[in-house]
Amino acid sequence: MARLFVALEIGSLAQDLVAAEQARLSETMRSRTLRWTKHDQLHITLVFIGEVAEERGAHIVEGMRTPLLHSPFQFELGGLGAFPPHGPPRALWIGVKSGANAVISVQSLVAERLEQLGVQREKRPFSPHLTLARWRESRPSDRPRAAAGSPPTIARVSANAVTLFQSRVTSDGSTYTRLVECSLGEGGGHR
């Protein structure tokens, strides 16, 4: 069995800038129940596929080799929020400011391709974000402290491809392996 997901990688410079924001937030929030996303795992998940048999996983890898018909684009990360929108938060995230429509468009193309490969489409609407941390325990009062003092733009990112990852859960946390990079085609009709 393989646990798969498709994501937009943000590159090492943006990862460094986001990690600096994580460090600032860690000092500001002083929560012992926050588990911060590791530097090398900072990305925007487009589609979480979940557990699939090895044979089906190989089929998905092959299906993701063809470029997506969407032009490369840029987007900005900024603005903090938490999921769920009310009550005690479970996940702290940075949103996609400019370029959100392009991220949503690419996510839709990935979901459509995966649907053709037998992966059921998520019923909830896609909300482009990058998860900074997850709370093991939280209170509603944790929510307002999360947004205090964050810069409006944390990083600018150029998107040229999406990546299919395999995730393995170990006692030390998750490890991600890149399986295939699916480039964004220059001739893509979307912008």
C-alpha positions as CSV (number, residue, x, y, z in Angstrom):
1,M,0.0,0.0,0.0
2,A,1.1,3.5,-0.7
3,R,-0.2,6.8,0.7
4,L,-0.1,9.4,-2.1
5,F,-0.8,13.1,-2.5
6,V,-0.2,15.8,-5.2
7,A,1.3,19.1,-4.1
8,L,2.7,22.4,-5.3
9,E,6.3,22.7,-4.0
10,I,7.3,26.2,-3.0
11,G,11.1,26.0,-3.3
12,S,13.9,26.3,-0.7
13,L,13.9,30.2,-0.6
14,A,10.1,30.3,0.2
15,Q,10.6,27.4,2.6
16,D,13.2,29.4,4.5
17,L,10.9,32.5,4.6
18,V,8.0,30.4,5.8
19,A,10.2,28.7,8.4
20,A,11.2,32.2,9.7
21,E,7.5,33.0,10.1
22,Q,7.0,29.7,11.9
23,A,9.8,30.7,14.3
24,R,8.3,34.1,14.9
25,L,4.9,32.5,15.5
26,S,6.3,29.9,17.9
27,E,7.7,32.8,20.0
28,T,4.5,34.8,19.8
29,M,2.1,31.9,20.5
30,R,4.1,30.0,23.0
31,S,1.9,26.9,22.6
32,R,3.2,23.6,23.7
33,T,0.5,21.8,21.8
34,L,1.5,23.0,18.3
35,R,3.3,20.5,16.1
36,W,5.1,22.6,13.4
37,T,5.4,21.4,9.8
38,K,9.0,20.5,9.0
39,H,11.0,22.8,6.7
40,D,11.3,20.3,3.9
41,Q,7.6,19.4,4.1
42,L,6.3,22.9,3.5
43,H,4.1,22.7,0.4
44,I,0.5,23.3,-0.8
45,T,-1.4,20.1,-1.0
46,L,-3.6,20.1,-4.1
47,V,-5.2,16.6,-3.8
48,F,-4.8,14.0,-1.0
49,I,-5.2,10.6,-2.7
50,G,-4.8,8.4,0.4
51,E,-3.9,4.8,0.6
52,V,-3.7,2.9,-2.7
53,A,-2.5,-0.6,-3.7
54,E,1.0,-0.6,-5.3
55,E,-0.4,-1.5,-8.7
56,R,-2.9,1.3,-8.6
57,G,-0.2,3.7,-7.4
58,A,2.0,2.8,-10.4
59,H,-1.0,3.6,-12.7
60,I,-1.4,7.0,-11.0
61,V,2.4,7.7,-11.4
62,E,2.1,6.9,-15.1
63,G,-1.0,9.1,-15.4
64,M,0.8,12.1,-13.8
65,R,3.7,12.0,-16.2
66,T,1.9,14.0,-18.9
67,P,2.2,17.8,-18.5
68,L,-0.9,19.7,-17.3
69,L,-2.3,22.2,-19.9
70,H,-1.8,25.3,-17.7
71,S,0.8,28.0,-18.0
72,P,3.4,28.4,-15.3
73,F,2.4,31.2,-12.9
74,Q,3.4,33.0,-9.7
75,F,1.7,33.4,-6.4
76,E,2.2,34.9,-3.0
77,L,1.9,33.4,0.4
78,G,0.5,35.6,3.2
79,G,-2.2,36.0,5.8
80,L,-2.7,33.5,8.5
81,G,-5.8,31.5,9.3
82,A,-6.9,28.4,11.1
83,F,-9.1,25.4,10.3
84,P,-11.9,24.8,11.2
85,P,-13.2,28.4,10.9
86,H,-15.0,28.3,14.3
87,G,-14.3,26.9,17.7
88,P,-10.9,25.4,18.8
89,P,-8.5,25.4,15.8
90,R,-6.8,22.2,14.6
91,A,-4.5,23.6,11.8
92,L,-2.7,26.9,11.5
93,W,-2.1,28.0,7.8
94,I,-0.7,30.6,5.5
95,G,-3.1,31.5,2.7
96,V,-2.4,32.1,-1.0
97,K,-2.9,35.9,-1.7
98,S,-2.2,36.8,-5.3
99,G,-2.4,33.9,-7.7
100,A,-5.0,32.0,-5.8
101,N,-7.2,31.6,-8.9
102,A,-4.3,30.0,-10.8
103,V,-3.7,27.6,-7.8
104,I,-7.4,26.7,-7.8
105,S,-7.3,26.2,-11.6
106,V,-4.3,23.8,-11.4
107,Q,-5.9,22.0,-8.5
108,S,-9.0,21.5,-10.6
109,L,-7.0,20.1,-13.5
110,V,-5.1,17.7,-11.1
111,A,-8.4,16.5,-9.5
112,E,-9.9,16.0,-13.0
113,R,-6.9,13.9,-14.2
114,L,-6.9,11.9,-11.0
115,E,-10.7,11.3,-11.3
116,Q,-10.0,9.8,-14.8
117,L,-7.5,7.5,-13.0
118,G,-10.2,6.4,-10.5
119,V,-9.5,8.7,-7.6
120,Q,-12.7,10.1,-6.1
121,R,-12.9,13.9,-6.1
122,E,-13.0,15.7,-2.7
123,K,-16.5,17.0,-2.0
124,R,-15.4,20.1,0.0
125,P,-14.4,23.2,-2.0
126,F,-10.6,23.6,-2.4
127,S,-9.1,26.4,-0.2
128,P,-5.4,27.0,-1.3
129,H,-3.2,27.2,1.8
130,L,0.0,25.9,3.3
131,T,-0.2,24.2,6.7
132,L,2.2,25.7,9.2
133,A,1.3,23.6,12.2
134,R,-1.3,21.4,13.8
135,W,-2.7,21.7,17.3
136,R,-2.7,18.5,19.5
137,E,-5.0,20.4,21.8
138,S,-6.4,23.9,21.4
139,R,-9.0,26.4,22.7
140,P,-11.0,28.9,20.8
141,S,-8.8,31.6,22.4
142,D,-5.8,30.3,20.4
143,R,-7.4,31.6,17.2
144,P,-6.9,35.4,17.5
145,R,-3.3,35.0,18.7
146,A,-2.4,33.2,15.5
147,A,-2.9,36.2,13.3
148,A,-1.1,38.9,15.4
149,G,1.8,40.7,13.7
150,S,2.1,38.5,10.6
151,P,3.5,40.3,7.5
152,P,1.0,40.7,4.6
153,T,3.3,38.8,2.2
154,I,5.6,36.1,3.5
155,A,7.0,34.6,0.2
156,R,6.6,34.8,-3.6
157,V,6.6,31.5,-5.5
158,S,7.0,30.5,-9.1
159,A,5.0,27.4,-10.0
160,N,6.2,25.4,-13.0
161,A,5.1,21.9,-11.9
162,V,3.1,19.8,-9.5
163,T,4.6,16.8,-7.7
164,L,3.1,13.4,-6.8
165,F,4.4,12.3,-3.4
166,Q,4.4,9.2,-1.4
167,S,4.1,9.7,2.4
168,R,5.3,7.2,4.9
169,V,4.4,7.6,8.6
170,T,7.2,6.6,11.0
171,S,7.7,7.0,14.7
172,D,9.7,10.2,13.9
173,G,6.8,11.6,11.8
174,S,6.1,11.5,8.1
175,T,8.7,11.3,5.3
176,Y,7.9,12.3,1.7
177,T,9.3,10.8,-1.4
178,R,8.9,12.5,-4.8
179,L,7.4,9.9,-7.3
180,V,6.9,12.1,-10.4
181,E,6.9,15.8,-11.3
182,C,4.1,16.9,-13.7
183,S,5.1,20.0,-15.5
184,L,2.8,22.9,-16.3
185,G,2.6,23.0,-20.1
186,E,3.7,26.3,-21.8
187,G,0.8,26.1,-24.2
188,G,-1.8,25.8,-21.4
189,G,-5.0,27.7,-21.9
190,H,-5.3,28.8,-18.3
191,R,-3.5,31.7,-16.7
